[in-house]
Amino acid sequence: MNDRAASSNNDYDLVIIGSGAASFAGAIRAAEMGKRVAMVERGTVGGTCVNYGCVPSKTLIRAAEARQKILRPNFKAVAGGTAQLDFKELIRQKDELVRGLRKAKYQNVLESYKIDFIAGEASFVSPHEIIAGNHRLRAAFFLIATGGSPHIPAISGLREVKFLTSTSAFELRQLPSSIVIIGGRYIALEVAQMFQRLGSQVTVLQRSARILPSEDPDLTEELAGYLRAEGVNIITGVTCGRISQAGEFKVSFTKDGKQQEVRAEQLIVATGRRANTSGLNLKAAEVELNPDGTIITNDYNQSTSGHIYAAGDVIGNPAFVYTAAAEGRLAVENAFRGNKERRDYGVLPYVVFTDPQVARVGLNELTAAERGIEVECASLSLDNVPRAIAARDTRGFIKLLKKKGGDYLVGASILSPEGGELLMEVSLAIKYKIPLRDLSAMFHPYLTLSEAIKLTIQTFDKDVKKLSCCAS
């Protein structure tokens, strides 16, 4: 233990359960405030993002993209190549990257901030005390940030076969010749396109009538078209029947009342995530749960037990690493300074890392209709954007929303290569209600993707096809 004094009768000012983004953001803030902090982790330090999620998936997605550009160059003058893939070397590089980031951004941080790290599974024995392995720890405050795990649906035969999840799929050492993916939301689609581009034949089975059902239909239909053009077999509106494995996997399903089946070398289940709360003995801590197993918190990230806070996937808010980190910091601030800061997801940008990317912030047409908000939309296809034209890649569109009769943005839905890079300009415009005329008047460098925002704003009252380059 380090030598900083803890609160009276407590080993620590703060004990954090979990070691992901929320945990480290909270631990760093508490250490900066001079608090004595311990972190308890039952698995690998760093949580999902660096070990099994964001980092490994995004580096593999970029590798798949590099291969795709060799196989299918955008320019007719550039001949496509064979794009040979050393899958084992790719996975070795991925593992090396993960180890390096885990050490630099997590393990070294513990030492830098003098945070005590305790390996073991935490369980409350009273509201102010836990056991973890051979340790018994008391604290004035607790932060529960245990994250989430893949949700496994109740499908006949599923638990009898050796399927993969969005976590274990990145640990494969050989590239499967074929894969069936159950699920059609962002993780499923990112994984599907990645493996298809690396050389697998991928089939996606989605229960809903559309992929990404929370996005507008025009966006999801166009994205589905691009994925299908690359060879991904997307089947929507299905009900899975039975799954079996005899060498290969066989998934039986019903679509439009007809029985069908698909076979593949590997099966990946990507049907969302559930909160990691089992084993914590939260009843002893007087912490209550929602019906879905997430921890009940107020806007200050405080649980029903006043000195216990929670953050990240375990509370069921948007499952992003950056929201988890923000919640971890906010929880610690509120614990030690009184509940003064509320979490606010009024302007929350997010990206689906398919290619083209899905980038969204604020309202879309679906959510506006659900809330009874009348909006006006300006939509511009990328074949009107000079950057896309020059790159010979005009897949996608930009859609901006304003309230009917209003003069500032309330939402954006973007389908574009590198579309996520456009989100911050729009997010700031929404948050600070920047008038459209002012936003459009800003200099947007020619032949940058950001110019698409200006052009789409102009589309509210002009036909940009009739404008010369850079004209207002």
Secondary structure, 3 states (H helix, E strand, C coil): CCCCCCCCCCCEEEEEECCCHHHHHHHHHHHHCCCCEEEEECCCCCHHHHHCCHHHHHHHHHHHHHHHHHHCCCCCCCCCCCCCCCHHHHHHHHHHHHHHHHHHHHHHHHHHCCCEEEECCEEEEECCEEEECCEEEEEEEEEECCCEEECCCCCECHHHCCCEECCHHHHCCCCCCEEEEECCCHHHHHHHHHHHHHCCEEEEEECCCCCCCCCCHHHHHHHHHHHHHCCCEEEECEEEEEEEECCCEEEEEEECCEEEEEEECEEEECCCEEECCCCCCHHHHCCCECCCCCECCCCCCECCCCCEEECHHHHCCCCCHHHHHHHHHHHHHHHHHCCCCCCCCCCCCEEECCCCEEEEEECCHHHHHHCCCCEEEEEEEHHHCHHHHHCCCCCCEEEEEEECCCCCEEEEEEEECCHHHHHHHHHHHHHCCCCHHHHHHCCCCCCCCCHHHHHHHHCCCCCHHHCCCCCC
